[in-house]
C-alpha cells in the first residue's frame, strides 16, 4: 500500500476486532495501543455496545481512552466520563419501531440513558454474561424486562433498538423490510443474526468525525478497524480503513487493507505496521 497517512487517531471496533473470541483484549493488542498513546496517537474504542459496558471492558483492561459507543450515538472522552456527544432516535420513530417489532413478535433490546430494556428475559444481553462484571455494571445501569418495561421506556429518549434473530422469529430480511418503511432511522448490523436501529444521524463514521473534529485531527490522519456492517462507514470515512481477516466480504472490499484475525492480534499488528512501520509484523 502506498502513501500511508501519518496516523494521529485510531478507532477500533470491539467485538470481532479489538476483542478476541473470548471477549478479551490480548496482551499484544494492549501493548501496541499503549505504545501508540505514549507516542501521542489517540486510541479510541468504537462499538455498538452501550457506553457503560464498553467503559467497563476498557477499564478492566487498564485502558484509558475515548469511547464511541452505540454506533456513534454517544461519545465520551474517557470511559464513563466527559460525554461530549449524544444522539437519540426521534420519539415518533422510536414508537413506530416498537409497534413494528411488537406486530412481528420479535425479540429486541432498547438502549436509553443508563438503561437496558429487554422485550424477553432470554437470551440475556452480552453484558449480562459475566455475573461479577454485571454486579459492577448494575451500579450504573438499570436492566428491565418485558412488554411493559419496553413500552414505558418510550417515555424516555432512546439511542438504539437491537433486534436478534431467533428460530421462532421472522427471517431478518423480512424484519429489515418492515422497519425500512419507517422514516428517520438507519438500520445496520453487527453480525448476520441481528439488526440495529439507529437515529438517522448516528453511525460510527459520523462518530469518528465528531471525535476527530473535537481533537483537531484531520480525517486523513485517522485509522479505523472493524469487521461488520456497522463498521463500514467509519472504515470508508477514515484516512486508512482496515478490515479484520474475519470481517465480512463487504467490509473487506471497502477497506484499504486487511489485518489479521481478531484472535491473532490483528489490531496490534495493524498499529505496528501502519503507525510505526515495524518490520516483522505481517498483516
DRENMARVO-95135 format. One record per residue (C-alpha): y, x, z. Coordinates in Angstrom, 3 decimals, always signed. Each point is the difference from the previous one (the first is absolute). Layout:
<<Y, X, Z>>
...
end
This chain:
<<+0.000, +0.000, +0.000>>
<<+3.449, +1.343, -0.936>>
<<+3.437, -0.319, +1.610>>
<<-1.141, -0.892, +3.480>>
<<+3.071, -1.212, +1.926>>
<<+1.052, +1.582, +3.304>>
<<-1.533, -2.378, +2.519>>
<<+2.254, -1.051, +2.885>>
<<-1.686, -3.277, +0.987>>
<<-3.724, -0.876, +0.001>>
<<-1.237, -3.573, +0.399>>
<<-3.723, -0.536, +0.549>>
<<-1.958, -3.211, +0.215>>
<<-2.347, -0.263, +2.993>>
<<-3.330, -1.693, -0.763>>
<<-1.869, +1.770, -2.780>>
<<+2.651, +2.715, -0.153>>
<<+1.222, +1.646, +3.216>>
<<-2.892, -1.436, +2.010>>
<<-3.605, +0.839, -0.777>>
<<-2.729, -2.634, -0.008>>
<<-0.293, +0.350, +3.774>>
<<+3.642, -1.034, +0.322>>
<<+1.134, +3.465, +1.134>>
<<+2.560, +2.567, -1.162>>
<<-1.943, +3.198, -0.663>>
<<+0.948, +3.280, +1.644>>
<<+0.900, +1.526, -3.353>>
<<+2.178, -2.944, -1.040>>
<<+1.823, +0.180, +3.330>>
<<+0.393, +3.762, -0.285>>
<<+1.622, -0.257, -3.435>>
<<+2.226, -2.911, +1.035>>
<<+1.325, +2.015, +2.925>>
<<+0.485, +3.027, -2.236>>
<<+2.068, -2.166, -2.342>>
<<+2.073, -1.307, +2.911>>
<<+0.557, +3.523, +1.328>>
<<+1.347, +0.931, -3.426>>
<<+2.527, -2.824, -0.077>>
<<-2.042, -2.465, -2.094>>
<<+0.012, -3.555, +1.314>>
<<-3.438, -1.576, +0.249>>
<<-0.226, -3.804, +0.167>>
<<-2.862, -2.430, +0.385>>
<<+0.100, -2.879, -2.497>>
<<-2.497, -2.730, +0.782>>
<<-0.827, -3.665, -0.229>>
<<-0.841, +0.003, +3.720>>
<<+2.490, -1.497, +2.424>>
<<+2.451, +2.417, +1.656>>
<<-1.478, +0.126, +3.492>>
<<-3.500, +0.637, -1.351>>
<<+1.165, +2.788, -2.323>>
<<+2.113, +1.518, +2.784>>
<<-2.919, +0.127, +2.414>>
<<-2.192, +1.827, -2.512>>
<<+2.766, +2.536, -0.634>>
<<+0.732, +0.554, +3.690>>
<<-3.687, +0.305, +0.886>>
<<-0.197, +2.812, -2.566>>
<<+3.111, +1.672, +1.415>>
<<+2.029, -0.814, -3.099>>
<<+3.712, -0.822, +0.230>>
<<+1.337, -1.258, -3.321>>
<<+1.684, -2.925, -1.749>>
<<-2.221, -3.031, -0.551>>
<<+0.281, -2.327, -2.993>>
<<-2.208, -2.929, +0.985>>
<<-1.028, -3.434, -1.262>>
<<+0.256, +1.302, -3.574>>
<<+3.669, +0.894, +0.367>>
<<+1.132, -3.077, +1.934>>
<<+0.728, +2.106, +3.100>>
<<+1.262, +3.580, +0.274>>
<<+0.384, +2.005, +3.212>>
<<+1.233, +3.575, +0.243>>
<<-2.660, +0.791, +2.596>>
<<-3.026, -1.886, +1.353>>
<<+1.127, -3.147, +1.859>>
<<+3.630, +1.156, -0.026>>
<<+3.196, -0.070, -2.085>>
<<-0.732, -2.972, -2.237>>
<<+2.352, +0.315, -2.962>>
<<-1.310, -2.604, -2.434>>
<<-1.940, -3.262, -0.024>>
<<-0.564, -2.755, -2.556>>
<<-1.555, -3.412, +0.650>>
<<-1.565, -2.642, -2.174>>
<<+2.343, -2.860, -0.814>>
<<-0.811, -2.805, +2.453>>
<<-0.739, -2.540, -2.745>>
<<-2.198, +2.509, -1.839>>
<<-1.955, +0.750, +3.186>>
<<-0.581, -3.728, +0.551>>
<<-1.280, -0.396, -3.566>>
<<-2.361, +2.969, +0.401>>
<<-1.303, -1.517, +3.243>>
<<-0.534, -3.401, -1.658>>
<<-1.724, +1.582, -3.005>>
<<-2.422, +1.998, +2.151>>
<<-0.741, -3.019, +2.179>>
<<-0.744, -2.114, -3.052>>
<<-2.396, +2.685, -1.232>>
<<-1.450, +0.419, +3.513>>
<<+0.371, +3.786, -0.207>>
<<+0.051, +2.446, +2.913>>
<<+3.210, +1.953, +0.524>>
<<+2.257, +1.877, +2.387>>
<<+3.751, -0.450, +0.432>>
<<+2.182, +2.875, +1.157>>
<<+3.296, -0.603, +1.781>>
<<+2.084, +2.005, +2.457>>
<<-2.499, +1.474, +2.483>>
<<-2.402, -2.825, -0.851>>
<<-3.328, -0.302, -1.815>>
<<-1.230, -3.557, -0.611>>
<<-3.503, -0.495, -1.379>>
<<-1.205, -3.242, -1.556>>
<<-3.545, +0.786, +1.129>>
<<-1.290, +1.859, +3.025>>
<<-2.202, +1.982, -2.410>>
<<+0.024, +2.507, -1.563>>
<<+2.159, +1.788, +2.516>>
<<+2.966, +1.895, -1.393>>
<<-0.584, +3.725, -0.542>>
<<+2.422, +0.723, +2.839>>
<<-2.413, -1.777, +2.391>>
<<-2.987, +2.218, -0.810>>
<<+0.581, +2.509, +2.820>>
<<+0.078, -1.807, +3.376>>
<<+1.819, +2.817, +1.793>>
<<+2.651, +0.359, -2.701>>
<<+0.388, -3.776, -0.025>>
<<+0.909, -0.016, +3.692>>
<<+2.919, +2.297, -0.760>>
<<+0.970, -1.955, -3.105>>
<<+0.058, -3.316, +1.864>>
<<+2.754, +1.356, +2.230>>
<<+2.238, -0.246, -3.065>>
<<-1.628, -2.625, -2.227>>
<<-1.081, -3.605, +0.589>>
<<-3.231, -1.161, -1.683>>
<<-0.713, -3.705, -0.513>>
<<-2.698, -1.920, -1.862>>
<<-0.546, -3.308, -1.746>>
<<+1.835, -2.620, -2.047>>
<<+2.534, -0.956, +2.664>>
<<+0.934, +3.633, +0.667>>
<<+0.574, +0.660, -3.703>>
<<+1.961, -3.214, -0.472>>
<<+2.199, +0.823, +2.992>>
<<+0.570, +3.510, -1.387>>
<<+1.890, -1.553, -2.923>>
<<+2.861, -0.674, +2.419>>
<<+0.501, +3.768, +0.233>>
<<+0.751, +2.488, -2.809>>
<<-3.136, +1.293, -1.724>>
<<-0.380, +3.304, -1.833>>
<<-3.367, -0.492, -1.668>>
<<-3.117, -2.096, -0.534>>
<<-3.303, +1.876, -0.340>>
<<-2.824, -1.984, -1.639>>
<<-3.548, +1.299, +0.274>>
<<-2.885, -1.017, -2.219>>
<<-3.005, -1.578, +1.655>>
<<-3.319, -1.133, -1.447>>
<<+0.977, -3.627, +0.590>>
<<+3.456, +0.386, -1.541>>
<<+1.348, -0.380, -3.497>>
<<-0.051, +2.973, -2.379>>
<<+3.125, +2.044, +0.651>>
<<+1.142, -0.566, -3.591>>
<<+0.180, -3.738, +0.724>>
<<+1.923, +0.645, +3.221>>
<<+2.351, +2.361, -1.841>>
<<+0.645, -2.548, -2.759>>
<<+0.807, -2.715, +2.548>>
<<+2.346, +2.243, +1.992>>
<<+1.655, +1.306, -3.159>>
<<+1.544, -3.435, -0.572>>
<<+2.228, +0.545, +3.058>>
<<+3.497, +1.418, -0.516>>
<<+1.561, +2.869, +1.968>>
<<-3.223, +1.857, +0.802>>
<<-1.875, +3.003, -1.325>>
<<-3.773, +0.317, +0.174>>
<<-1.773, +3.324, +0.329>>
<<-3.265, +1.320, +1.479>>
<<-1.240, +2.865, +2.143>>
<<-3.626, -0.366, -1.129>>
<<-2.071, -2.065, -2.406>>
<<-0.820, -2.522, +2.745>>
<<+3.491, -1.007, +1.132>>
<<+3.413, -1.197, -1.106>>
<<+3.342, +0.702, +1.673>>
<<+2.940, -2.379, -0.387>>
<<+3.352, +1.739, +0.387>>
<<+3.682, -0.840, -0.285>>
<<+1.245, +0.444, -3.559>>
<<+2.117, +2.994, +1.013>>
<<-2.591, +1.898, +2.042>>
<<-2.440, +2.587, -1.301>>
<<-0.801, +3.617, +0.747>>
<<+2.071, +1.258, -2.919>>
<<+3.123, -1.751, +1.275>>
<<-0.830, +1.145, +3.528>>
<<-0.192, +3.612, -1.127>>
<<+3.348, -0.338, -1.776>>
<<+1.664, -1.506, +3.083>>
<<-1.284, +2.849, +2.180>>
<<+0.968, +2.653, -2.568>>
<<+3.520, -1.454, -0.299>>
<<+0.492, -0.013, +3.764>>
<<-1.189, +3.609, +0.200>>
<<+2.183, +1.033, -2.951>>
<<-2.992, +1.054, -2.113>>
<<-0.203, -0.637, -3.744>>
<<-3.095, -1.869, -1.144>>
<<-0.837, +2.877, -2.343>>
<<-0.608, +2.086, +3.133>>
<<-2.583, -2.374, +1.447>>
<<-3.788, +0.071, -0.123>>
<<-2.123, -3.111, +0.577>>
<<-3.751, -0.187, +0.555>>
<<-2.205, -3.092, -0.107>>
<<-3.150, -1.698, -1.231>>
<<+0.514, -3.757, -0.379>>
<<+2.158, -2.516, -1.861>>
<<+2.471, -0.294, +2.871>>
<<+0.704, +3.726, -0.524>>
<<+0.725, -0.358, -3.696>>
<<+3.775, -0.490, +0.117>>
<<+0.565, +2.971, +2.293>>
<<-2.205, +2.247, -2.134>>
<<+1.922, -1.061, -3.098>>
<<+3.426, +0.323, +1.666>>
<<-0.530, +3.367, +1.707>>
<<+0.970, +3.242, -1.663>>
<<-3.649, +0.997, +0.315>>
<<-2.644, -2.711, +0.250>>
<<-3.436, +1.090, +1.226>>
<<-3.123, -2.160, -0.094>>
<<-2.987, +0.620, +2.205>>
<<-3.370, +0.740, -1.603>>
<<-1.163, -3.283, +1.534>>
<<+2.947, -1.949, -1.479>>
<<-0.348, -2.929, -2.388>>
<<+0.089, +0.892, -3.670>>
<<+3.346, -1.779, -0.390>>
<<+1.563, +2.189, +2.686>>
<<-1.526, +3.167, -1.468>>
<<+1.320, -0.831, -3.466>>
<<+3.523, -0.505, +1.391>>
<<+0.046, +3.205, +2.075>>
<<+1.238, +3.437, -1.020>>
<<-3.072, +1.649, +1.515>>
<<-3.164, -0.723, +1.969>>
<<-0.894, +1.711, +3.280>>
<<-3.299, +0.043, +1.877>>
<<-1.698, -2.903, +1.765>>
<<+1.365, -1.281, +3.305>>
<<-3.161, +1.384, +1.653>>
<<+0.737, +3.464, -1.464>>
<<+3.547, +0.661, +1.272>>
<<+1.654, -1.249, -3.181>>
<<+3.420, -0.429, +1.624>>
<<-0.007, +3.457, +1.565>>
<<-1.146, +1.618, -3.243>>
<<+2.765, -1.730, -1.970>>
<<+2.611, +1.210, +2.497>>
<<-1.395, +3.544, -0.252>>
<<+0.096, -0.026, -3.784>>
<<+3.209, -1.853, -0.800>>
<<+2.167, +0.945, +2.972>>
<<-1.140, +3.573, +0.602>>
<<-1.768, +1.014, -3.234>>
<<-2.793, +1.386, +2.107>>
<<-2.837, +1.607, -1.946>>
<<-3.536, -1.022, +0.708>>
<<+0.786, -3.649, +0.700>>
<<-1.625, -1.773, -2.919>>
<<+1.164, -3.545, -0.719>>
end
